[in-house]
Amino acid sequence: MREVTLLMCLFSLLGLAVIRPQGLEASVVYVTSGVFVVISFLVLWQFWNGRNWARWLVLAYSALSLPNLFLLSSVPTVAKFLLAAEAALGVWLLFWLNTAPVRAFFRSRGESAAA
């Protein structure tokens, strides 16, 4: 769990580092991306703590990372690598987070938090 969470944190930070907006809206893009990173870290903290709702958000984000592959022809080389690696991680997470032991982990953590 630790390795997966740290890898998702790394991808979140790398996504912020790869952004290279141009023009007057650049500051808006940086602020919006920064807010997204902060929200993703809050969700990942809850994911780390075994909250099932955070697992569902990670599953949704993993599914949404797949259509990003259509952007590969229009982004710089570093971003291509990042999008491809993020999609590969997304495919793996879609599988792994739906295995019986992982679902049981999140279910048991959610029940103990509710008690």
RAQUISUL-V667832 format. One record per residue. N is the residue number from 1. RES is the residue in one letter. SS is DSSP state (H for helix, E for strand, C for the rest). BURIAL is # if it has 16 or more other ideal C-beta (glycine too) atoms within 10 Angstrom, else .. Layout:
N_RES_SS_BURIAL ; N_RES_SS_BURIAL
This chain:
1_M_C_. ; 2_R_H_. ; 3_E_H_. ; 4_V_H_# ; 5_T_H_# ; 6_L_H_. ; 7_L_H_. ; 8_M_H_# ; 9_C_H_# ; 10_L_H_. ; 11_F_H_# ; 12_S_H_# ; 13_L_H_. ; 14_L_H_. ; 15_G_H_# ; 16_L_H_. ; 17_A_H_. ; 18_V_H_# ; 19_I_C_. ; 20_R_C_. ; 21_P_C_. ; 22_Q_C_. ; 23_G_C_. ; 24_L_C_. ; 25_E_C_. ; 26_A_H_. ; 27_S_H_. ; 28_V_H_. ; 29_V_H_. ; 30_Y_H_. ; 31_V_H_. ; 32_T_H_. ; 33_S_H_# ; 34_G_H_. ; 35_V_H_. ; 36_F_H_. ; 37_V_H_. ; 38_V_H_. ; 39_I_H_. ; 40_S_H_# ; 41_F_H_. ; 42_L_H_. ; 43_V_H_# ; 44_L_H_# ; 45_W_H_. ; 46_Q_H_# ; 47_F_H_# ; 48_W_H_# ; 49_N_C_. ; 50_G_C_# ; 51_R_C_# ; 52_N_H_# ; 53_W_H_. ; 54_A_H_# ; 55_R_H_# ; 56_W_H_. ; 57_L_H_# ; 58_V_H_# ; 59_L_H_. ; 60_A_H_. ; 61_Y_H_# ; 62_S_H_# ; 63_A_H_. ; 64_L_H_. ; 65_S_H_# ; 66_L_H_. ; 67_P_H_. ; 68_N_H_# ; 69_L_H_. ; 70_F_H_. ; 71_L_H_. ; 72_L_H_. ; 73_S_H_. ; 74_S_H_. ; 75_V_C_. ; 76_P_C_. ; 77_T_H_. ; 78_V_H_. ; 79_A_H_# ; 80_K_H_# ; 81_F_H_. ; 82_L_H_# ; 83_L_H_# ; 84_A_H_. ; 85_A_H_. ; 86_E_H_# ; 87_A_H_# ; 88_A_H_. ; 89_L_H_# ; 90_G_H_# ; 91_V_H_. ; 92_W_H_. ; 93_L_H_# ; 94_L_H_. ; 95_F_H_. ; 96_W_H_. ; 97_L_C_# ; 98_N_C_. ; 99_T_C_. ; 100_A_H_. ; 101_P_H_. ; 102_V_H_# ; 103_R_H_. ; 104_A_H_. ; 105_F_H_# ; 106_F_H_# ; 107_R_H_. ; 108_S_H_. ; 109_R_H_. ; 110_G_H_# ; 111_E_H_. ; 112_S_H_. ; 113_A_H_. ; 114_A_H_. ; 115_A_C_.
